[in-house]
Amino acid sequence: MNILITGITGMRNRGVEAIIVPTIEQLRLRQPDLKINILTWTPDYDEIRLKPHNVNLTLDIESLRINYHGWKKLLLAKLLPLYKLSSPSSSLVANASTIIASGGDVFSPEYNISTFLQPLKIAIDKNIPIIFFAQSISPYKTDEQAELWLSFARHAKLITAREIPTYKYLTEGLGLSTDIVKLTADPAFLLPAIPQEEVDKILRNYGISRVRPVVAIAASQGICRYASIEDQGKHLESWQKVVKMVLDKLDAEVIIIPHVQEIKPSNDDRIIATDLLRKLNYDPRVHIADADHTASELKGLIAACDLVIAERMHAAIAGLSSGVCTIAVGYSIKAKGIMADLVDLNLLEQGLLISIEDFLKSDLVCEAIQVIWKQRQEISKSIKEKLPDVQKRSAMNFDMLVDFLSEGC
């Protein structure tokens, strides 16, 4: 039995790593001899990240189509259709016993979903079972978009939704059967953090003594593009004011978590982190976790903080799954759905969930953060009380998947 996991952009995005590592671990926990293959855009880098997990990594040839520009794109437009017929990725799809479409929200309309549907088309043509795994899907903007995804979803043997809004949209909005669509939770809720002893060493290395409270910041270099907001300068300015407020009003230190470190500068969080440092005149109270950390290491750092303010959803999940009071800045259905599992609606409205549009109103955001700060211990307690149920739902992804694989055998 061998499975193929698709929808993976690569482990340079620690959110992808936060999904894939527990997926591998939980599947192997239930079926130790399972052969796992992964289509990824960055196999060379991912091999370093996933070396302990004994998986086969193959370049997703479709990614070349969107990463090349100019004359290279024209050349590839002619060569790729021929190459894909016998490409390693196509062969891997054709020889898989089951295809698992992962990736979190890659089938939402904020992205080019056709890229991630390509291997599923091969699977359907070869009559290979497909499973949409732990998805968030925002409402499609046109009937054509919805029908494109549905033309694949109707072939799925199982679809798991990682939060309630997606579950309702798929079953009530798009009319998919509740026999196929199941409500679960994000696999990252089961990602293990590194031991506390290692966390303490890393914090000391970054110059954080923990004499004062520590606030984790996960600013996104790409969020304005995803949310179709053109004023990136105002976005950076809002972060500058927020961090300054945290330093001066909350008397805390800040650790910036660049959760996505892609090659493309438009989506490399180290850029906005460095821009923030410059704007803050390299304030010694502000630190960047800029080493090549694993998702588990970053989760350990986030877990050691007193508050998390995150534009990256999986940085927010690292906080939530560690019982830390977490404020999410969101642009799609995933933020509200995942946050609502662990905090009450009134707290979301008070400031635990902030839209990217509202985040640009820095004065209001600073006020909301100060209100949340005063309640952080009570919020943390509430999150910890609800966390076991969410983790149980996360584990259901793998129970149902292994049940399906066993039946398929």
VEXKOL-72587 format. One record per residue (C-alpha): x, y, z. Coordinates in nm, 4 decimals. Example, Ala and Ser with C-alpha at 12.3 -4.5 7.8 and 13.67 -1.06 7.14 Angstrom:
<nodes>
+----------+----------+----------+
|       c1 |       c2 |       c3 |
+----------+----------+----------+
|   1.2300 |  -0.4500 |   0.7800 |
|   1.3670 |  -0.1060 |   0.7140 |
+----------+----------+----------+
</nodes>
This chain:
<nodes>
+----------+----------+----------+
|       c1 |       c2 |       c3 |
+----------+----------+----------+
|   0.0000 |   0.0000 |   0.0000 |
|   0.1444 |   0.3337 |  -0.1021 |
|  -0.0153 |   0.6771 |  -0.0840 |
|   0.0697 |   1.0014 |  -0.2587 |
|   0.0238 |   1.3354 |  -0.0813 |
|  -0.0329 |   1.6325 |  -0.3128 |
|  -0.1099 |   2.0030 |  -0.2690 |
|   0.2291 |   2.0674 |  -0.1091 |
|   0.4117 |   2.3893 |  -0.1929 |
|   0.7079 |   2.2980 |   0.0283 |
|   0.8508 |   2.3048 |   0.3794 |
|   0.9919 |   2.6550 |   0.3422 |
|   0.6399 |   2.7375 |   0.4473 |
|   0.6402 |   2.6142 |   0.8071 |
|   0.2622 |   2.5914 |   0.7930 |
|   0.2994 |   2.3197 |   0.5297 |
|   0.5544 |   2.1468 |   0.7508 |
|   0.3174 |   2.1786 |   1.0474 |
|   0.0560 |   1.9862 |   0.8465 |
|   0.2817 |   1.7271 |   0.6847 |
|   0.4950 |   1.6188 |   0.9827 |
|   0.1991 |   1.5139 |   1.2030 |
|   0.0315 |   1.3631 |   0.8969 |
|   0.3302 |   1.1345 |   0.8436 |
|   0.3667 |   1.0587 |   1.2153 |
|  -0.0018 |   0.9864 |   1.2725 |
|  -0.0338 |   0.7639 |   0.9655 |
|   0.2754 |   0.5653 |   1.0574 |
|   0.1483 |   0.5345 |   1.4144 |
|  -0.1578 |   0.3570 |   1.2777 |
|   0.0022 |   0.1772 |   0.9823 |
|   0.3812 |   0.1493 |   1.0284 |
|   0.4527 |  -0.0151 |   0.6922 |
|   0.2719 |   0.2489 |   0.4882 |
|   0.4744 |   0.3848 |   0.1957 |
|   0.4371 |   0.7629 |   0.1716 |
|   0.5204 |   0.9655 |  -0.1391 |
|   0.4936 |   1.3456 |  -0.1537 |
|   0.4685 |   1.5754 |  -0.4552 |
|   0.6308 |   1.9055 |  -0.3627 |
|   0.7607 |   2.2201 |  -0.5272 |
|   1.0882 |   2.2075 |  -0.3291 |
|   1.2044 |   1.8448 |  -0.2923 |
|   1.5713 |   1.9345 |  -0.2330 |
|   1.4895 |   2.1529 |   0.0666 |
|   1.2116 |   1.9260 |   0.1919 |
|   1.4487 |   1.6299 |   0.1955 |
|   1.6409 |   1.8050 |   0.4727 |
|   1.3234 |   1.8736 |   0.6689 |
|   1.1716 |   1.5264 |   0.6306 |
|   1.4857 |   1.3146 |   0.6429 |
|   1.3875 |   1.1396 |   0.9709 |
|   1.0495 |   1.0365 |   0.8298 |
|   1.1488 |   0.8010 |   0.5439 |
|   0.9291 |   0.9427 |   0.2704 |
|   0.9821 |   0.9691 |  -0.1045 |
|   0.9859 |   1.3276 |  -0.2336 |
|   0.9290 |   1.4106 |  -0.5997 |
|   0.9196 |   1.7437 |  -0.7812 |
|   0.5668 |   1.8473 |  -0.8717 |
|   0.6351 |   1.9286 |  -1.2364 |
|   0.3268 |   2.1534 |  -1.2502 |
|   0.5036 |   2.3973 |  -1.0176 |
|   0.7562 |   2.4726 |  -1.2925 |
|   0.4735 |   2.6098 |  -1.4992 |
|   0.4034 |   2.8889 |  -1.2503 |
|   0.7583 |   2.9573 |  -1.1304 |
|   0.9193 |   3.0410 |  -1.4634 |
|   0.8812 |   3.3711 |  -1.6465 |
|   0.9570 |   3.5318 |  -1.9812 |
|   1.1204 |   3.3187 |  -2.2475 |
|   1.1528 |   3.0256 |  -2.0093 |
|   0.7765 |   3.0229 |  -1.9666 |
|   0.7285 |   3.0215 |  -2.3439 |
|   0.9748 |   2.7375 |  -2.3814 |
|   0.8146 |   2.5345 |  -2.1051 |
|   0.4688 |   2.5908 |  -2.2525 |
|   0.5860 |   2.3848 |  -2.5507 |
|   0.7944 |   2.1262 |  -2.3674 |
|   0.5961 |   2.0570 |  -2.0510 |
|   0.2929 |   1.8912 |  -2.2143 |
|   0.5298 |   1.6398 |  -2.3745 |
|   0.7413 |   1.5953 |  -2.0629 |
|   0.4461 |   1.5501 |  -1.8311 |
|   0.3342 |   1.2385 |  -2.0135 |
|   0.6326 |   1.0520 |  -1.8714 |
|   0.7383 |   1.2781 |  -1.5824 |
|   0.8281 |   1.1242 |  -1.2454 |
|   0.5347 |   1.3022 |  -1.0820 |
|   0.2858 |   1.1689 |  -1.3366 |
|   0.4206 |   0.8166 |  -1.2943 |
|   0.4008 |   0.8482 |  -0.9184 |
|   0.0358 |   0.9526 |  -0.9420 |
|  -0.0453 |   0.6671 |  -1.1784 |
|   0.1152 |   0.4074 |  -0.9492 |
|  -0.0340 |   0.5298 |  -0.6202 |
|  -0.3029 |   0.3294 |  -0.4440 |
|  -0.4622 |   0.6464 |  -0.3003 |
|  -0.4126 |   1.0205 |  -0.3564 |
|  -0.4403 |   1.2525 |  -0.0558 |
|  -0.4988 |   1.6164 |  -0.1493 |
|  -0.3573 |   1.8124 |   0.1429 |
|  -0.2343 |   2.1731 |   0.1652 |
|  -0.4779 |   2.3372 |   0.4056 |
|  -0.6601 |   2.5938 |   0.1922 |
|  -0.5007 |   2.5509 |  -0.1511 |
|  -0.8423 |   2.4814 |  -0.3079 |
|  -0.9817 |   2.8164 |  -0.1925 |
|  -1.0455 |   3.0870 |  -0.4555 |
|  -0.7624 |   3.3022 |  -0.3156 |
|  -0.5249 |   3.0680 |  -0.5005 |
|  -0.4878 |   2.9164 |  -0.8460 |
|  -0.6575 |   2.5859 |  -0.7687 |
|  -0.5972 |   2.4413 |  -1.1145 |
|  -0.2306 |   2.3886 |  -1.0229 |
|  -0.3306 |   2.1580 |  -0.7379 |
|  -0.6020 |   1.9808 |  -0.9369 |
|  -0.3590 |   1.8581 |  -1.2047 |
|  -0.2437 |   1.5366 |  -1.0288 |
|  -0.6025 |   1.4629 |  -0.9275 |
|  -0.7012 |   1.4668 |  -1.2936 |
|  -0.4487 |   1.1923 |  -1.3629 |
|  -0.5779 |   0.9960 |  -1.0619 |
|  -0.9391 |   1.0173 |  -1.1791 |
|  -0.8414 |   0.9092 |  -1.5302 |
|  -0.6606 |   0.6093 |  -1.3788 |
|  -0.9507 |   0.5325 |  -1.1402 |
|  -0.7295 |   0.5918 |  -0.8348 |
|  -0.9180 |   0.6929 |  -0.5165 |
|  -0.8734 |   1.0544 |  -0.4077 |
|  -0.9260 |   1.2096 |  -0.0648 |
|  -0.9447 |   1.5803 |   0.0145 |
|  -0.7728 |   1.6046 |   0.3500 |
|  -0.8270 |   1.8644 |   0.6284 |
|  -0.9352 |   2.1403 |   0.3934 |
|  -1.0526 |   2.4985 |   0.4382 |
|  -1.2452 |   2.6207 |   0.1347 |
|  -1.3793 |   2.9725 |   0.1141 |
|  -1.6962 |   3.0264 |  -0.0928 |
|  -1.6095 |   3.0386 |  -0.4593 |
|  -1.6643 |   3.3721 |  -0.6293 |
|  -1.8253 |   3.2306 |  -0.9434 |
|  -2.0316 |   2.9273 |  -1.0353 |
|  -1.7573 |   2.8279 |  -1.2797 |
|  -1.4989 |   2.8144 |  -0.9986 |
|  -1.7288 |   2.6081 |  -0.7804 |
|  -1.8113 |   2.3673 |  -1.0606 |
|  -1.4427 |   2.3193 |  -1.1437 |
|  -1.3661 |   2.2000 |  -0.7904 |
|  -1.6900 |   2.0024 |  -0.7656 |
|  -1.6018 |   1.8128 |  -1.0819 |
|  -1.3147 |   1.6645 |  -0.8793 |
|  -1.4819 |   1.6548 |  -0.5377 |
|  -1.7633 |   1.4355 |  -0.6691 |
|  -1.5017 |   1.1657 |  -0.7334 |
|  -1.3631 |   1.1853 |  -0.3772 |
|  -1.4048 |   0.8923 |  -0.1418 |
|  -1.3637 |   1.1178 |   0.1618 |
|  -1.3444 |   1.4925 |   0.2251 |
|  -1.2439 |   1.6199 |   0.5693 |
|  -1.3072 |   1.9830 |   0.6597 |
|  -1.0880 |   2.1373 |   0.9262 |
|  -1.3491 |   2.3843 |   1.0572 |
|  -1.7273 |   2.4311 |   1.0690 |
|  -1.7719 |   2.7080 |   0.8053 |
|  -1.6045 |   2.4897 |   0.5413 |
|  -1.8104 |   2.1863 |   0.6466 |
|  -2.1329 |   2.3863 |   0.6113 |
|  -2.0279 |   2.5373 |   0.2805 |
|  -1.9434 |   2.1986 |   0.1302 |
|  -2.2570 |   2.0229 |   0.2553 |
|  -2.5167 |   2.3001 |   0.2506 |
|  -2.3752 |   2.5438 |  -0.0045 |
|  -2.2337 |   2.2978 |  -0.2575 |
|  -2.4629 |   2.0062 |  -0.1759 |
|  -2.2016 |   1.7386 |  -0.1085 |
|  -2.3144 |   1.4390 |   0.0947 |
|  -2.2462 |   1.4224 |   0.4686 |
|  -2.1574 |   1.0575 |   0.4048 |
|  -1.8439 |   1.1850 |   0.2303 |
|  -1.7755 |   1.5197 |   0.4014 |
|  -1.6658 |   1.4953 |   0.7664 |
|  -1.5806 |   1.7659 |   1.0190 |
|  -1.2329 |   1.7294 |   1.1682 |
|  -0.9571 |   1.9777 |   1.2622 |
|  -0.6161 |   2.0833 |   1.1325 |
|  -0.3423 |   1.8167 |   1.1623 |
|  -0.1096 |   2.0848 |   1.3031 |
|  -0.2941 |   2.0610 |   1.6351 |
|  -0.1016 |   1.7352 |   1.6784 |
|   0.2404 |   1.8754 |   1.5860 |
|   0.4805 |   1.8155 |   1.8776 |
|   0.6855 |   2.1102 |   2.0040 |
|   1.0513 |   2.0666 |   2.0900 |
|   1.1382 |   2.0091 |   2.4596 |
|   1.1332 |   2.3097 |   2.6921 |
|   1.5060 |   2.2775 |   2.7579 |
|   1.5773 |   2.3387 |   2.3882 |
|   1.3306 |   2.6280 |   2.3797 |
|   1.5124 |   2.7947 |   2.6686 |
|   1.8454 |   2.7605 |   2.4883 |
|   1.7094 |   2.9159 |   2.1698 |
|   1.5507 |   3.2053 |   2.3579 |
|   1.8779 |   3.2756 |   2.5383 |
|   2.0610 |   3.2639 |   2.2071 |
|   1.8265 |   3.5311 |   2.0740 |
|   1.8899 |   3.7466 |   2.3796 |
|   1.5517 |   3.6924 |   2.5441 |
|   1.5866 |   3.6705 |   2.9213 |
|   1.2107 |   3.6395 |   2.9923 |
|   1.2392 |   3.8931 |   3.2728 |
|   0.9527 |   4.0694 |   3.0978 |
|   0.6556 |   3.9127 |   2.9142 |
|   0.7213 |   3.7986 |   2.5580 |
|   0.4845 |   3.8532 |   2.2644 |
|   0.5222 |   3.6506 |   1.9438 |
|   0.4575 |   3.8327 |   1.6158 |
|   0.4005 |   3.6402 |   1.2910 |
|   0.3697 |   3.9091 |   1.0248 |
|   0.2994 |   3.7925 |   0.6699 |
|   0.4896 |   3.9293 |   0.3724 |
|   0.2183 |   3.7973 |   0.1414 |
|  -0.1089 |   3.8775 |   0.3167 |
|  -0.1774 |   4.2015 |   0.1266 |
|  -0.1463 |   4.0167 |  -0.2028 |
|  -0.3790 |   3.7379 |  -0.0900 |
|  -0.6344 |   3.9899 |   0.0368 |
|  -0.6012 |   4.2164 |  -0.2724 |
|  -0.4813 |   4.5112 |  -0.0639 |
|  -0.2481 |   4.7411 |  -0.2543 |
|  -0.1195 |   4.9601 |   0.0306 |
|   0.1603 |   4.7417 |   0.1684 |
|   0.3219 |   5.0484 |   0.3215 |
|   0.0199 |   5.1003 |   0.5455 |
|   0.0374 |   4.7341 |   0.6452 |
|   0.3981 |   4.7730 |   0.7589 |
|   0.3109 |   5.0973 |   0.9363 |
|   0.0330 |   4.9218 |   1.1296 |
|   0.2752 |   4.6519 |   1.2414 |
|   0.5227 |   4.9178 |   1.3486 |
|   0.2598 |   5.0861 |   1.5671 |
|   0.1428 |   4.7539 |   1.7102 |
|   0.4941 |   4.6456 |   1.8062 |
|   0.5711 |   4.9877 |   1.9539 |
|   0.2557 |   4.9630 |   2.1644 |
|   0.3520 |   4.6136 |   2.2833 |
|   0.6950 |   4.7396 |   2.3868 |
|   0.5834 |   5.0570 |   2.5594 |
|   0.2290 |   4.9926 |   2.6843 |
|   0.2550 |   4.6226 |   2.7696 |
|   0.6222 |   4.6466 |   2.8771 |
|   0.6941 |   4.3274 |   2.6855 |
|   0.9638 |   4.2002 |   2.4546 |
|   0.8798 |   4.0879 |   2.1016 |
|   0.9986 |   3.7864 |   1.9075 |
|   0.9172 |   3.7959 |   1.5368 |
|   0.8443 |   3.4545 |   1.3849 |
|   0.9051 |   3.4413 |   1.0062 |
|   0.6795 |   3.1405 |   0.9562 |
|   0.7096 |   3.1376 |   0.5765 |
|   1.0543 |   3.1683 |   0.4188 |
|   0.9952 |   3.1060 |   0.0518 |
|   1.2367 |   3.1930 |  -0.2263 |
|   0.9845 |   3.4369 |  -0.3755 |
|   1.0359 |   3.7738 |  -0.2041 |
|   0.6628 |   3.8447 |  -0.2244 |
|   0.6018 |   3.5658 |   0.0277 |
|   0.9166 |   3.5617 |   0.2440 |
|   0.8350 |   3.6740 |   0.5985 |
|   1.2002 |   3.7501 |   0.6715 |
|   1.1618 |   4.0579 |   0.4515 |
|   0.8780 |   4.2145 |   0.6498 |
|   1.0526 |   4.1104 |   0.9731 |
|   1.3679 |   4.2953 |   0.8698 |
|   1.1677 |   4.5959 |   0.7497 |
|   1.0055 |   4.6075 |   1.0935 |
|   1.3428 |   4.6044 |   1.2638 |
|   1.4536 |   4.8984 |   1.0512 |
|   1.1320 |   5.0902 |   1.1215 |
|   1.1825 |   5.0325 |   1.4945 |
|   1.5436 |   5.1516 |   1.4739 |
|   1.6695 |   4.8075 |   1.5776 |
|   1.5126 |   4.8308 |   1.9222 |
|   1.6966 |   4.5758 |   2.1422 |
|   1.3629 |   4.4583 |   2.2818 |
|   1.2673 |   4.3190 |   1.9392 |
|   1.4177 |   3.9879 |   1.8246 |
|   1.3803 |   3.7744 |   1.5092 |
|   1.3831 |   3.3942 |   1.5137 |
|   1.5634 |   3.4021 |   1.1811 |
|   1.7547 |   3.0734 |   1.1905 |
|   1.6363 |   2.7856 |   0.9715 |
|   1.4049 |   2.6550 |   1.2427 |
|   1.1684 |   2.3617 |   1.2045 |
|   0.7959 |   2.4051 |   1.2566 |
|   0.8320 |   2.2194 |   1.5883 |
|   1.1040 |   2.4590 |   1.7030 |
|   0.8923 |   2.7604 |   1.6114 |
|   0.5976 |   2.6069 |   1.7928 |
|   0.8146 |   2.5684 |   2.1026 |
|   0.9144 |   2.9346 |   2.0856 |
|   0.5542 |   3.0445 |   2.0375 |
|   0.4407 |   2.8242 |   2.3273 |
|   0.6833 |   3.0069 |   2.5567 |
|   0.5176 |   3.3440 |   2.4885 |
|   0.2457 |   3.5287 |   2.6772 |
|   0.0574 |   3.6392 |   2.3650 |
|   0.0628 |   3.5588 |   1.9929 |
|  -0.0403 |   3.8016 |   1.7178 |
|  -0.0330 |   3.6119 |   1.3898 |
|  -0.1156 |   3.6770 |   1.0263 |
|   0.0103 |   3.3278 |   0.9439 |
|  -0.2618 |   3.0772 |   1.0338 |
|  -0.0265 |   2.8019 |   1.1390 |
|   0.1647 |   3.0351 |   1.3673 |
|  -0.1741 |   3.1051 |   1.5252 |
|  -0.2427 |   2.7309 |   1.5471 |
|   0.0956 |   2.6851 |   1.7176 |
|  -0.0230 |   2.9308 |   1.9810 |
|  -0.3725 |   2.7872 |   2.0139 |
|  -0.2505 |   2.4284 |   2.0316 |
|  -0.0109 |   2.5328 |   2.3102 |
|  -0.2851 |   2.7047 |   2.5092 |
|  -0.1479 |   3.0552 |   2.4507 |
|  -0.3788 |   3.3545 |   2.4129 |
|  -0.3715 |   3.4110 |   2.0362 |
|  -0.4898 |   3.6944 |   1.8141 |
|  -0.5332 |   3.6007 |   1.4483 |
|  -0.5279 |   3.8485 |   1.1621 |
|  -0.7122 |   3.6850 |   0.8745 |
|  -0.8259 |   3.7239 |   0.5150 |
|  -1.0293 |   3.4087 |   0.4526 |
|  -1.2693 |   3.1590 |   0.6030 |
|  -0.9958 |   2.9564 |   0.7708 |
|  -0.9083 |   3.2091 |   1.0428 |
|  -1.2618 |   3.2537 |   1.1730 |
|  -1.3441 |   2.8850 |   1.1510 |
|  -1.0337 |   2.7604 |   1.3304 |
|  -1.0397 |   3.0337 |   1.5956 |
|  -1.4104 |   2.9760 |   1.6675 |
|  -1.3365 |   2.6186 |   1.7732 |
|  -1.1361 |   2.7427 |   2.0714 |
|  -1.2649 |   3.0865 |   2.1735 |
|  -1.6087 |   3.2361 |   2.2250 |
|  -1.7698 |   3.4573 |   1.9623 |
|  -1.7730 |   3.7631 |   2.1890 |
|  -1.3954 |   3.7366 |   2.2314 |
|  -1.3494 |   3.7087 |   1.8577 |
|  -1.5449 |   4.0302 |   1.8196 |
|  -1.3455 |   4.2005 |   2.0966 |
|  -1.0197 |   4.1500 |   1.9148 |
|  -0.9061 |   3.7856 |   1.9012 |
|  -0.9921 |   3.7814 |   1.5317 |
|  -0.9049 |   4.0862 |   1.3211 |
|  -0.9613 |   4.1133 |   0.9476 |
|  -0.6660 |   4.2368 |   0.7455 |
|  -0.8763 |   4.5373 |   0.6445 |
|  -0.9343 |   4.6291 |   1.0117 |
|  -0.5700 |   4.5633 |   1.0950 |
|  -0.4774 |   4.8622 |   0.8824 |
|  -0.6675 |   5.0781 |   1.1353 |
|  -0.3750 |   5.0660 |   1.3759 |
|  -0.5221 |   5.2786 |   1.6572 |
|  -0.8256 |   5.0513 |   1.6901 |
|  -0.6064 |   4.7420 |   1.6717 |
|  -0.3758 |   4.8677 |   1.9482 |
|  -0.6764 |   4.9326 |   2.1709 |
|  -0.8167 |   4.5850 |   2.1036 |
|  -0.4841 |   4.4178 |   2.1811 |
|  -0.4632 |   4.5990 |   2.5140 |
|  -0.8146 |   4.4777 |   2.6027 |
|  -0.7191 |   4.1192 |   2.5146 |
|  -0.3912 |   4.1495 |   2.7049 |
|  -0.5785 |   4.2107 |   3.0305 |
|  -0.7801 |   3.8917 |   2.9733 |
|  -0.4987 |   3.6748 |   2.8419 |
|  -0.4872 |   3.4352 |   3.1373 |
|  -0.8623 |   3.3710 |   3.1296 |
|  -0.8510 |   3.3264 |   2.7511 |
|  -0.5596 |   3.0860 |   2.7819 |
|  -0.7521 |   2.8822 |   3.0361 |
|  -1.0551 |   2.8646 |   2.8062 |
|  -0.8411 |   2.7535 |   2.5119 |
|  -0.6823 |   2.4763 |   2.7193 |
|  -1.0252 |   2.3499 |   2.8235 |
|  -1.1448 |   2.3203 |   2.4622 |
|  -0.8184 |   2.1984 |   2.3145 |
|  -0.8619 |   1.8225 |   2.3852 |
|  -1.1804 |   1.8131 |   2.1758 |
|  -1.0102 |   1.9862 |   1.8812 |
|  -0.7107 |   1.7524 |   1.9056 |
|  -0.9494 |   1.4572 |   1.9091 |
|  -1.1112 |   1.5872 |   1.5901 |
|  -0.7662 |   1.6322 |   1.4394 |
|  -0.6865 |   1.2675 |   1.5106 |
|  -1.0109 |   1.1678 |   1.3387 |
|  -0.8543 |   1.2664 |   1.0058 |
|  -0.6131 |   0.9776 |   1.0383 |
|  -0.8562 |   0.7283 |   1.1896 |
|  -1.0909 |   0.7726 |   0.8934 |
|  -0.8099 |   0.7711 |   0.6406 |
|  -0.6552 |   0.4498 |   0.7733 |
|  -0.9999 |   0.2885 |   0.7886 |
|  -1.0433 |   0.3723 |   0.4214 |
|  -0.6976 |   0.2412 |   0.3326 |
|  -0.7665 |  -0.0816 |   0.5215 |
|  -1.0943 |  -0.1313 |   0.3381 |
|  -0.9158 |  -0.0651 |   0.0113 |
|  -0.6718 |  -0.3446 |   0.0836 |
+----------+----------+----------+
</nodes>
